[in-house]
């Protein structure tokens, strides 16, 4: 059984033991813990990125519902009608058997690519797949090592950044930089040599390094937020980089405490967002591919 400090959002638990944490009232820590258990890592940070007073819009959260429902109805040979995403997604998984979750994830990624018009950002459907995978595997209750595995898949740079935050991995970091192909199986083995607490503590710092450089990581923030009803762009996402200070973890906590109204609104919106629920279910049930 994993402890809270071993989960993707475990940096909150670890920051509470940092010198000076007592200046933040216990009630704020408990509220942050509660919201972390509901939103996960990307969700917490997305709340910290949002403008003060931002409120999720149900119409934004529903953007994928109709198109995804129509695609699933098509695949099932059903006539179009009023959206019935929960029933249709269940029927799709049952019909597709062992490949159901992967096919549902790919359908969701394709629909998101089209609805969000990501072609104009020079992205492809594979970018959505990788970003959405990180969204699902950074969520509530997820082992922080699994979050790191998905972050590694974002790009060669991401793999080097993740490993660079672990001790005695410089040789492998250099090898990744020089090799024509990234050996993900070797990386996975190395990742599992470290405890989940290490990743929970260091995931925010990894994100700090990657956000300005990695469009797929920024897309993960966008996808998480939009499926819960919030529109975040690059200009809203990037400033949080300045508040993620590895040697001063309470700087990030201060941002998240100030964002409590947004966190609470997102927590409520997430519970009622079918596209978000099915994204998580599809990707959590999908076998992690090893990219070529």
N, C-alpha and C positions, 0 to 999 in steps of 0.2 A: 504494500500500500504506500503510494507516494505521499510525502509530506507537502504542505503548501509551498514550502521554500524550494521544492524540486520541480515545480510546475513552470510552464512558460511565463506566467506572470509572477513567479516567485521572487523577483527582485524587490517587490513590495515588502514581503516578509523579512528579507535580509536587510533592507534599509531601516526597518524598525529597530534593529539592534545597533545601528550606527550612532556614533557620538553626536549628541544634539537632537536626536529623534524625539526626546521627551517634550520639546517645545511644541510639537504637534499634538493636539488633544487626542486622547484614546478614542473618542467617538469618531474623529476623522479617520484614524487608522482603521477602525472597524468598518466604516462605510467604504473605504478604499478597498479593503479586503473583500467585502461583499461584492462590490462592482467588478473587481478583478476576477472573481469566480464566475461572474456572468459574462464578462466581455473578453477575457483573455488578454494576451499581450498586445496584439495589434489594436484591439478595441480600446484598451486603456490609453495607448499612445495616440490613437485617432481622436479620442475625447480631449486629450491635451492639445491637439492641433487645432481643434475647432474654435471659431470665434466665440467670445463670451456671449452667452444668451442664445446660441444656436439651438434650434429645435429640429428633430427629424421630421421630414415631410412624408406622410404615408404614400403619396403619389410617387415619390422618388423610390421608396422601398418596393413599390409594386411594379416598377419599370420592367423587370424581367418576367413577371408572373404570367402575363398574357402571352407573350411570344414563346416562352418556354412551354407553357401548356399547349399551345398550338402545335409546336414541334413534336411533343410527346403524343398528342392525339394523332398526328400524321403517321408517326412511327408505329402506333398501335392499330392504325386503320380505322380510327374512330372519326365520326363526323365532327366538325367544329361546333362549338357551343359555348355556353358560359364557362369561364375558367374553373377548373376543378383540379388544381395542381396536386393536392395531396393524394387524391385517389388515382390520378393518372400516373404520377411518379411511382407510386406503389405498384401499379399494374405493369409499368415499364420494367421495374427491377425484377418482378416475378417472371416476365416474359423473356428477359434477356439472360437469366441464369447467372453463371459465374462472371460473365463480363458486364453485368448490369451496372454496377457502380462506376466502372471505367467509362462505359458508354454514356451514362447520365452525366458524369463529370465533363466529358467532351462536348456533349450537347449544351450543357450550361455555359461552358467556356465560349463556344461558338455564338450562342445567343447573346452573351454579354459583349462579345467583340462587336457584334452588329448593332446592338441597341445603344451601346456607349460610343459608337462610331470611332473605334480605336485606330482605324486605318490612318486617320489624319495625324495621329501621334507616332506613325511609323512603327506600330506594333503589329504582331501577328497573333493568331489564335494560340500558338504555343506559349506566348508570353502570358496570356490569361490563365492557361492551365497551371503554369508554375506559380503565378501570383496567387491564384485561388487555392492551390495546394498549401501554400504557406499560411493563408488566412485560416483554413480549417485546422491545420496542425499547429497553430499558435493559440488555439482557443482554450476555453475552460477545461481544466482537468488533464491537459496534455503534458506528458513528460518533456521537459525542456530539451532533452537530447533529440527528440523527434522534431522539435521546432528547428533545431540547428541543422538537422539532416535536410530539411526542406529549404532552408536558407542557402545551404551549400549548392543546391541545384539551380539557384537563380542565375548564376554566371560563374565563370572562372575567377573573376575578381572576388565574388562572394565566398567561394571556396577558400581562397587565400586569406580573406579577412577572418572567417570563422576559425580556421586553423591557427592563424596568427595570434589569436587571443588565448591559445592553449600553450602550455609549456612544452618546450623541446620539440616543436613541430617545424622549425625553420627550414630543415632540409626538405620536407614534403612541400612546404609553401614554395620553395625555389623550384622544386621538380614540377609542380603544377604550372608555374609560370613558363617553363621551358618545353613541357611535353606537348605533343600535338593533340593528344586526347587525355581527358581527365579520368583517372582511375577511381571511380566513385566507390567501388567495393573496398579498396584500401582505405579511403577516407572514412567510410562508415565504420570500419573496424577501429580506426584511430579514435573516432568520436566516442565510441563506447568504452574506451579506456578511461574516460573521465566521468565523474559522478554528475547527475542532473543538477545538483546545486551549483556546480561551476558554470553551467550554461545559463541557469536562471539568473545568476548574478551578472553575467557578461553579455547576455543577449541585447540589452539596451545599448551597450557600447558598440557592439557589432552593427546594430542598426544605425547608430550615429555615423559610423564611417561609411556605410553603404548608401544611405538615403540620397546624398547629393549626386552619386555616381550611377546608381542602379535603377533604371526605369521600371524594372519588374517589381522591385521592392516598393517603390512609390505607388505602382499599380495595385499592390496588395492593400495598401491603405485606402486607395480609391474604391476598390471593390468591397472591402469590408464596410466602409462608410455608406456607400450608395445602396447596398443591399439592406441597410438598416435605416435608410431615409435621409442621409446627410451627404451633401456634395462638398468634397474637399479637392482642391487643386494643388498644384505644386507650390504656389505661394503660401498656402495654409500649412502644408506638410513640412516644408524645409525648416522653418524657424525653430522647431522643437530640437533640432540638432544642437543648437547653442545651449539648451537646458539639460542635455544628457552629458553629465560630467562624471566620468568613472570614479574619480577620487572624491567626488562630492555627490553621492547618490541622492541626498535630500533636495538637491536643486530640481531634479525631475519630480520628486514627490510633491514639492511645493506647487509645481505646475498642475499636477493631477488633483491636488486638494482644491486648488482654485477652480478647477473644471468640474467640481462635484455636480452642479445642476445639469451640465451636459452629459456627464456620466450616467446620472440617474435617468435622464430622458432617453439616452441610447439603450440603457438596460431594458426599459419598458418597451421600446421600439423593437429591439432584437427579439424579444419573446413573442412578438406578433408579426414577424416578418417571414413569410413562407419561403421566399427565394433564399434568404440567409440560412434558414433551417435546412433546405435541401442541398445548398452548396456544401455545408458542413457534412451532411450525411453522405453525399456522393463521394467527396474527396477522402473522408475518413475511412470509407469502405473500400477504397481503391488501392490496389497494390502499387507501391512506389516504383515507378519505372527507373531503370538505370539508363540515362541518356547515352547516346553513342558519341 
